[in-house]
Amino acid sequence: MRRSESAPPAICVVCGTALGEPARSRYCSDACRQRAYRMRKAVGGNDRIGDAQPFESSIPGALPAEVDRFVGRRRELDALRKLMRQHRLVSLVGSAGVGKTRLALKALEQRLGSWSDRAALVELDTIRDADLVPQAVAVALGLPGRPGRTVTETVFDALRGGHTILVLDNCEHLVESCAEFAEQALRHCPGLRLLATSREPLTIPGETVFAVNGLSLPADTATASTADLLRCDAVRLFVERARGVVHDFELTDQNTADVAAVCADLDASPLAIELATRWLPMLSIANIRARLHNRFDLLTTSRRSSRERQRSLREAIDWSYELLDHDERTVFRRLSVLVGQFDLDTALTVCVDERLGSAQVLGLLARLQACSLVVSTADANRFRLLESIRMYGRARLDGAGETDAVHDRLVAWLATLAEPLVRQPIWFPLANQRRLETLLGSLQAALRWAESTDDDRYPLLAIATVRCWLHAGYLTEARKLLRSVLERATCHEGYRCTVLSYGGYLATIQGDRQEALAMLEESVRTARALDEPARRCEALYTRGCVQQAAQRLPEAQDSLTEALLAARATGEPLAEAMVLNRLAANAVLLDDVPEAQSLSDRAMAVFDASTPVHALSLIRHTAGTIAMLAGDLDRAERDFAASMRAAGAAWLEVPYAMEGLAMVAERGGRPDRAVRLFSAAKSIRGSDQLFAEPVWRRHVEESIAALWDSLGRDRVDALAAEARELSRSQAVAYALDGTWPDRPAGQGGPLDDGEREVARLAAEGLSNRQIAEQLGISVRSVAYRLRSMRTKVGLRSRADIPAWVADNLGADR
């Protein structure tokens, strides 16, 4: 509900009761008048209760005025104000430099605008003696000493009357004393409310913890548009602070990528972003980005007015590290080898040794999480260290001389997870690949260490990395890594065979058939020399796939037939089923659909009864293709949908499954759906020109040509344009359930990026001039966009914008 623009109703300055109109007194009763008198006496005559304003009080703990503009955090502020209404103690908990204090003060400032609370800021960062917490509160309130009364009693006497909000700022180094004071104060002073900022909770009855994280950023900053980035608080803060040192700074197409990368590399931490922007008069954004590997020397300031622990990023994290005990520091340092998200098993692997057991490490991990040095992710039982904190920990690990030992434990663990990729090269469990994908950052860190130390496990980690990169579409990077493995003279022949197979497969996908066939011939020769059925099966299977893609079908049949014999020699039914599935695909290419169906049915019987393997999406795609060519569209649709579900986020496989569903729709008389799916598949695949098997490409082109004939150019173009507007997740959802996503609709069509952005900023209360300054456009352009936006969505006035934005654009932030 919007706040009325008329004057607020008069209220009693002590208890908040509404007064009559016109108000002839500041109090609702004589009792409140007496309580106000006693309170004034308690604070030595300073500040009348109810008159304390956030920026005008003369007490030492008066809330400081803003010296620079507060940016963003709209959702956090809304949620925090709601908690402040419902709870008497709210603790803002987060890591170093995340902006806990600033957020608490902003929320309190907004509350004081409509409530009769008195407020004071109790700054604890300079207090080292735990016994001085009550005295720090007394100083903040401006309370003089009273004969015969302890400091705590004096504070409680002053807080018992009226309504007071205290901000206990930076409690982490005095957490036990702050907890004791807070618990007693809340019991003795019914009108008291507390906001605490800390890197760990107070953990007392009645406490509500509000987690403060970095500012908002898109999930993928590399592909976000300039308009998308300007809707994100981290980028908006960067732009705002950049203008403080370079007054004409603007976000442009030339610097957008570097700004987004800097914000992402700094985990969208407000302190780190502000420290980075102070280099702009000397360094370009690209130079700042390039120097973030040495961020602790870069992110510092010479401002004398800054608090000691806010003058540099290193000092901010030092503050947290020095509060840890010996074992907590040990576990924290060891966790620094883990890049990105990690699970509990991985954390235990790198931390447990002969002195620290699993149970002990588990408890220490929980303590580090409570101290905001380890962050829980949205996924259950998964954690991460913010990158700046991880780099700090890594420097401490190097200093402790533990780097090699901890990395060795990490490499051993990841090699265990990756070993099935070589031992069962074409039928390894899908779960292994997916788990490695969740540990990709740590896998790449371990790979670099193994390469630098010439570790024998380097090829195995490289194969695991390539598998993960294939899923994400990093084909060129994968080929480069495989070449580096082949250049190593010490590469084990078994690993070399697998590396050659992957190299040939990747070369095929990127259209380099000559290199592909050469690598696969060497792979087959190596496998035959090893006389290991699994190696021979892998090499022959992959060569048969590439020969299929090159339309050398008789040769493919020979390779796959020999691969089938090798698969049977392994004694693994799944190996045999994988080869049968590929033989079925070869039968399709030879136009022998009945044989293809028979082979596919035999393979599917094994797959349905077994643990899912990594190629399940391709297997179901083959089954769908056979069913479609046999005219069984219902079965084809089920199989292509199953292929898409098995693909998950696989960049390479999803478009093919979507094209299969599009062809089923076209053949089944659903042309609109077919056009949309073809267009969405093309968008997901992007600009990469990947090699596709000629027969599949011919089927797709024939289906698209039929749609042009039946619908006409204009209708096809219109449907394709609609599909291009979908996100990847929307397109996949539409492919699987057939429901076209709802989108905001208005009288004049959908809003463009500019209209959405000015609407959001207007909803935050910015004037047209402020919006113009924020976006770097003219005031007239702002007015035009707002008028266009209101016309499209049917709003009668500017006052209706906040509610409309909350209902329609909130989820896009």
BELBEL-V774987 format. One record per residue. RES is the residue in three letters. SS is DSSP state (2 for helix, 1 for strand, 0 for the rest). Layout:
res = (RES & RES)
ss = (SS & SS)
This chain:
res = (MET & ARG & ARG & SER & GLU & SER & ALA & PRO & PRO & ALA & ILE & CYS & VAL & VAL & CYS & GLY & THR & ALA & LEU & GLY & GLU & PRO & ALA & ARG & SER & ARG & TYR & CYS & SER & ASP & ALA & CYS & ARG & GLN & ARG & ALA & TYR & ARG & MET & ARG & LYS & ALA & VAL & GLY & GLY & ASN & ASP & ARG & ILE & GLY & ASP & ALA & GLN & PRO & PHE & GLU & SER & SER & ILE & PRO & GLY & ALA & LEU & PRO & ALA & GLU & VAL & ASP & ARG & PHE & VAL & GLY & ARG & ARG & ARG & GLU & LEU & ASP & ALA & LEU & ARG & LYS & LEU & MET & ARG & GLN & HIS & ARG & LEU & VAL & SER & LEU & VAL & GLY & SER & ALA & GLY & VAL & GLY & LYS & THR & ARG & LEU & ALA & LEU & LYS & ALA & LEU & GLU & GLN & ARG & LEU & GLY & SER & TRP & SER & ASP & ARG & ALA & ALA & LEU & VAL & GLU & LEU & ASP & THR & ILE & ARG & ASP & ALA & ASP & LEU & VAL & PRO & GLN & ALA & VAL & ALA & VAL & ALA & LEU & GLY & LEU & PRO & GLY & ARG & PRO & GLY & ARG & THR & VAL & THR & GLU & THR & VAL & PHE & ASP & ALA & LEU & ARG & GLY & GLY & HIS & THR & ILE & LEU & VAL & LEU & ASP & ASN & CYS & GLU & HIS & LEU & VAL & GLU & SER & CYS & ALA & GLU & PHE & ALA & GLU & GLN & ALA & LEU & ARG & HIS & CYS & PRO & GLY & LEU & ARG & LEU & LEU & ALA & THR & SER & ARG & GLU & PRO & LEU & THR & ILE & PRO & GLY & GLU & THR & VAL & PHE & ALA & VAL & ASN & GLY & LEU & SER & LEU & PRO & ALA & ASP & THR & ALA & THR & ALA & SER & THR & ALA & ASP & LEU & LEU & ARG & CYS & ASP & ALA & VAL & ARG & LEU & PHE & VAL & GLU & ARG & ALA & ARG & GLY & VAL & VAL & HIS & ASP & PHE & GLU & LEU & THR & ASP & GLN & ASN & THR & ALA & ASP & VAL & ALA & ALA & VAL & CYS & ALA & ASP & LEU & ASP & ALA & SER & PRO & LEU & ALA & ILE & GLU & LEU & ALA & THR & ARG & TRP & LEU & PRO & MET & LEU & SER & ILE & ALA & ASN & ILE & ARG & ALA & ARG & LEU & HIS & ASN & ARG & PHE & ASP & LEU & LEU & THR & THR & SER & ARG & ARG & SER & SER & ARG & GLU & ARG & GLN & ARG & SER & LEU & ARG & GLU & ALA & ILE & ASP & TRP & SER & TYR & GLU & LEU & LEU & ASP & HIS & ASP & GLU & ARG & THR & VAL & PHE & ARG & ARG & LEU & SER & VAL & LEU & VAL & GLY & GLN & PHE & ASP & LEU & ASP & THR & ALA & LEU & THR & VAL & CYS & VAL & ASP & GLU & ARG & LEU & GLY & SER & ALA & GLN & VAL & LEU & GLY & LEU & LEU & ALA & ARG & LEU & GLN & ALA & CYS & SER & LEU & VAL & VAL & SER & THR & ALA & ASP & ALA & ASN & ARG & PHE & ARG & LEU & LEU & GLU & SER & ILE & ARG & MET & TYR & GLY & ARG & ALA & ARG & LEU & ASP & GLY & ALA & GLY & GLU & THR & ASP & ALA & VAL & HIS & ASP & ARG & LEU & VAL & ALA & TRP & LEU & ALA & THR & LEU & ALA & GLU & PRO & LEU & VAL & ARG & GLN & PRO & ILE & TRP & PHE & PRO & LEU & ALA & ASN & GLN & ARG & ARG & LEU & GLU & THR & LEU & LEU & GLY & SER & LEU & GLN & ALA & ALA & LEU & ARG & TRP & ALA & GLU & SER & THR & ASP & ASP & ASP & ARG & TYR & PRO & LEU & LEU & ALA & ILE & ALA & THR & VAL & ARG & CYS & TRP & LEU & HIS & ALA & GLY & TYR & LEU & THR & GLU & ALA & ARG & LYS & LEU & LEU & ARG & SER & VAL & LEU & GLU & ARG & ALA & THR & CYS & HIS & GLU & GLY & TYR & ARG & CYS & THR & VAL & LEU & SER & TYR & GLY & GLY & TYR & LEU & ALA & THR & ILE & GLN & GLY & ASP & ARG & GLN & GLU & ALA & LEU & ALA & MET & LEU & GLU & GLU & SER & VAL & ARG & THR & ALA & ARG & ALA & LEU & ASP & GLU & PRO & ALA & ARG & ARG & CYS & GLU & ALA & LEU & TYR & THR & ARG & GLY & CYS & VAL & GLN & GLN & ALA & ALA & GLN & ARG & LEU & PRO & GLU & ALA & GLN & ASP & SER & LEU & THR & GLU & ALA & LEU & LEU & ALA & ALA & ARG & ALA & THR & GLY & GLU & PRO & LEU & ALA & GLU & ALA & MET & VAL & LEU & ASN & ARG & LEU & ALA & ALA & ASN & ALA & VAL & LEU & LEU & ASP & ASP & VAL & PRO & GLU & ALA & GLN & SER & LEU & SER & ASP & ARG & ALA & MET & ALA & VAL & PHE & ASP & ALA & SER & THR & PRO & VAL & HIS & ALA & LEU & SER & LEU & ILE & ARG & HIS & THR & ALA & GLY & THR & ILE & ALA & MET & LEU & ALA & GLY & ASP & LEU & ASP & ARG & ALA & GLU & ARG & ASP & PHE & ALA & ALA & SER & MET & ARG & ALA & ALA & GLY & ALA & ALA & TRP & LEU & GLU & VAL & PRO & TYR & ALA & MET & GLU & GLY & LEU & ALA & MET & VAL & ALA & GLU & ARG & GLY & GLY & ARG & PRO & ASP & ARG & ALA & VAL & ARG & LEU & PHE & SER & ALA & ALA & LYS & SER & ILE & ARG & GLY & SER & ASP & GLN & LEU & PHE & ALA & GLU & PRO & VAL & TRP & ARG & ARG & HIS & VAL & GLU & GLU & SER & ILE & ALA & ALA & LEU & TRP & ASP & SER & LEU & GLY & ARG & ASP & ARG & VAL & ASP & ALA & LEU & ALA & ALA & GLU & ALA & ARG & GLU & LEU & SER & ARG & SER & GLN & ALA & VAL & ALA & TYR & ALA & LEU & ASP & GLY & THR & TRP & PRO & ASP & ARG & PRO & ALA & GLY & GLN & GLY & GLY & PRO & LEU & ASP & ASP & GLY & GLU & ARG & GLU & VAL & ALA & ARG & LEU & ALA & ALA & GLU & GLY & LEU & SER & ASN & ARG & GLN & ILE & ALA & GLU & GLN & LEU & GLY & ILE & SER & VAL & ARG & SER & VAL & ALA & TYR & ARG & LEU & ARG & SER & MET & ARG & THR & LYS & VAL & GLY & LEU & ARG & SER & ARG & ALA & ASP & ILE & PRO & ALA & TRP & VAL & ALA & ASP & ASN & LEU & GLY & ALA & ASP & ARG)
ss = (0 & 0 & 0 & 0 & 0 & 0 & 0 & 0 & 0 & 0 & 1 & 0 & 0 & 0 & 0 & 0 & 0 & 1 & 0 & 0 & 0 & 0 & 0 & 0 & 0 & 0 & 0 & 0 & 0 & 2 & 2 & 2 & 2 & 2 & 2 & 2 & 2 & 2 & 2 & 2 & 2 & 2 & 0 & 0 & 0 & 0 & 0 & 0 & 0 & 0 & 0 & 0 & 0 & 0 & 0 & 0 & 0 & 0 & 0 & 0 & 0 & 0 & 0 & 0 & 0 & 0 & 0 & 0 & 0 & 0 & 0 & 0 & 0 & 2 & 2 & 2 & 2 & 2 & 2 & 2 & 2 & 2 & 2 & 2 & 2 & 2 & 0 & 0 & 1 & 1 & 1 & 1 & 1 & 0 & 0 & 0 & 0 & 0 & 0 & 2 & 2 & 2 & 2 & 2 & 2 & 2 & 2 & 2 & 2 & 2 & 2 & 2 & 0 & 0 & 0 & 0 & 0 & 1 & 1 & 1 & 1 & 1 & 1 & 0 & 0 & 0 & 0 & 0 & 0 & 2 & 2 & 2 & 2 & 2 & 2 & 2 & 2 & 2 & 2 & 2 & 2 & 0 & 0 & 0 & 0 & 0 & 0 & 0 & 0 & 0 & 2 & 2 & 2 & 2 & 2 & 2 & 2 & 2 & 2 & 0 & 0 & 0 & 0 & 1 & 1 & 1 & 1 & 1 & 1 & 0 & 0 & 2 & 2 & 2 & 2 & 2 & 2 & 2 & 2 & 2 & 2 & 2 & 2 & 2 & 2 & 2 & 2 & 2 & 0 & 0 & 0 & 1 & 1 & 1 & 1 & 1 & 1 & 1 & 0 & 0 & 0 & 0 & 0 & 0 & 0 & 0 & 1 & 1 & 1 & 1 & 1 & 0 & 0 & 0 & 0 & 0 & 0 & 0 & 0 & 0 & 0 & 0 & 0 & 0 & 0 & 2 & 2 & 2 & 2 & 2 & 0 & 0 & 2 & 2 & 2 & 2 & 2 & 2 & 2 & 2 & 2 & 2 & 2 & 2 & 2 & 0 & 0 & 0 & 0 & 0 & 0 & 0 & 0 & 0 & 0 & 2 & 2 & 2 & 2 & 2 & 2 & 2 & 2 & 2 & 2 & 0 & 0 & 0 & 0 & 2 & 2 & 2 & 2 & 2 & 2 & 2 & 2 & 0 & 0 & 0 & 0 & 0 & 0 & 0 & 2 & 2 & 2 & 2 & 2 & 2 & 0 & 2 & 2 & 2 & 2 & 2 & 2 & 2 & 0 & 1 & 0 & 0 & 0 & 0 & 0 & 0 & 0 & 2 & 2 & 2 & 0 & 1 & 2 & 2 & 2 & 2 & 2 & 2 & 2 & 2 & 2 & 0 & 0 & 0 & 0 & 2 & 2 & 2 & 2 & 2 & 2 & 2 & 2 & 2 & 2 & 0 & 0 & 0 & 0 & 0 & 0 & 1 & 1 & 2 & 2 & 2 & 2 & 2 & 2 & 2 & 2 & 0 & 0 & 0 & 0 & 0 & 0 & 2 & 2 & 2 & 2 & 2 & 2 & 2 & 2 & 2 & 2 & 2 & 2 & 2 & 0 & 0 & 0 & 0 & 1 & 1 & 0 & 0 & 0 & 0 & 0 & 1 & 1 & 1 & 0 & 0 & 2 & 2 & 2 & 2 & 2 & 2 & 2 & 2 & 2 & 2 & 2 & 2 & 2 & 2 & 0 & 0 & 2 & 2 & 2 & 2 & 2 & 2 & 2 & 2 & 2 & 2 & 2 & 2 & 2 & 2 & 2 & 2 & 2 & 2 & 2 & 2 & 2 & 0 & 0 & 0 & 0 & 0 & 1 & 2 & 2 & 2 & 2 & 2 & 2 & 2 & 2 & 2 & 0 & 2 & 2 & 2 & 2 & 2 & 2 & 2 & 2 & 2 & 2 & 2 & 2 & 2 & 0 & 0 & 0 & 0 & 0 & 2 & 2 & 2 & 2 & 2 & 2 & 2 & 2 & 2 & 2 & 2 & 2 & 2 & 2 & 2 & 0 & 0 & 2 & 2 & 2 & 2 & 2 & 2 & 2 & 2 & 2 & 2 & 2 & 2 & 0 & 0 & 0 & 0 & 0 & 0 & 2 & 2 & 2 & 2 & 2 & 2 & 2 & 2 & 2 & 2 & 2 & 2 & 2 & 2 & 2 & 2 & 2 & 0 & 0 & 0 & 2 & 2 & 2 & 2 & 2 & 2 & 2 & 2 & 2 & 2 & 2 & 2 & 2 & 2 & 2 & 2 & 2 & 2 & 0 & 0 & 2 & 2 & 2 & 2 & 2 & 2 & 2 & 2 & 2 & 2 & 2 & 2 & 2 & 2 & 2 & 2 & 2 & 0 & 0 & 0 & 2 & 2 & 2 & 2 & 2 & 2 & 2 & 2 & 2 & 2 & 2 & 2 & 2 & 2 & 2 & 2 & 2 & 2 & 0 & 0 & 2 & 2 & 2 & 2 & 2 & 2 & 2 & 2 & 2 & 2 & 2 & 2 & 2 & 2 & 2 & 2 & 2 & 0 & 0 & 0 & 2 & 2 & 2 & 2 & 2 & 2 & 2 & 2 & 2 & 2 & 2 & 2 & 2 & 2 & 2 & 2 & 0 & 0 & 0 & 0 & 1 & 0 & 0 & 2 & 2 & 2 & 2 & 2 & 2 & 2 & 2 & 2 & 2 & 2 & 2 & 2 & 2 & 0 & 0 & 0 & 2 & 2 & 2 & 2 & 2 & 2 & 2 & 2 & 2 & 2 & 2 & 2 & 2 & 2 & 2 & 0 & 0 & 0 & 2 & 2 & 2 & 2 & 2 & 2 & 2 & 2 & 2 & 2 & 2 & 2 & 2 & 2 & 2 & 2 & 2 & 0 & 0 & 0 & 2 & 2 & 2 & 2 & 2 & 2 & 2 & 2 & 2 & 2 & 2 & 2 & 2 & 2 & 2 & 0 & 0 & 0 & 0 & 0 & 0 & 0 & 0 & 2 & 2 & 2 & 2 & 2 & 2 & 2 & 2 & 2 & 2 & 2 & 2 & 2 & 2 & 2 & 2 & 2 & 2 & 0 & 2 & 2 & 2 & 2 & 2 & 2 & 2 & 2 & 2 & 2 & 2 & 2 & 0 & 0 & 0 & 2 & 2 & 2 & 2 & 2 & 2 & 2 & 2 & 2 & 2 & 0 & 0 & 0 & 0 & 0 & 0 & 0 & 0 & 0 & 0 & 0 & 0 & 0 & 0 & 0 & 2 & 2 & 2 & 2 & 2 & 2 & 2 & 2 & 2 & 2 & 2 & 0 & 0 & 0 & 0 & 2 & 2 & 2 & 2 & 2 & 2 & 2 & 2 & 0 & 0 & 0 & 2 & 2 & 2 & 2 & 2 & 2 & 2 & 2 & 2 & 2 & 2 & 2 & 2 & 2 & 2 & 0 & 0 & 0 & 0 & 2 & 2 & 2 & 2 & 2 & 2 & 2 & 2 & 2 & 2 & 2 & 0 & 2 & 2 & 2 & 0)
